[in-house]
């Protein structure tokens, strides 16, 4: 079991890698003091540029994939491997949103969460991303697209007859991502959440 607990810790530190913060420092700024203050890919895109935003998104997505992959392939807990894998996925999400390197702050775990979904059940991951894209095409609002994708994840896990552990992960992880967007939800309710069209003027999202 020591290997598994070590993998859980590794998953947290992997998730904690402050990709957006590093991108900001390379650009000569502290990303936390610009735009929404988030270290997520969207705020990096809006503040630094498309190339930096895409790079942060891809690296954050890979963090989720790698955290799960390592646990799946190195766990020796046999029948419990599935649950330790789910635990590693949650630790990666926690690390991204509560990075030890940033005073336990961070992004909103959308890209890292997508990476987790893609490696656990690629059909669910692709479908959730498809819903994200469709919502973006209609409402042009990143936060709303992310919330809808997070809510859809457990339903998609159920529809694809995924293991109970994966359904619980999608439910808890999805709820956590939605909770991380609580300020965005308040602005959506008030009608003040900026769309991607107006984001460069008033960036307040992930």
Secondary structure, DSSP 8 states (H G I E B T S, - for coil): -HHHHHHHHHHHHHHH--HHHHHHHHTTS-GGGSTTS--SHHHHHHHT-HHHHHHHHHHHHHHHHHHHHHHHHH---GGGHHHHHHHHHHHHHHHHHSBGGGTSB---SHHHHHHHHHHH-HHHHHHHHHHHHHHHHHH--HHHHHHHHHHHHHHHHHHTT--HHHHHHHHHHHHHHHHHTHHHHHHHHHT----TTTTTTS----
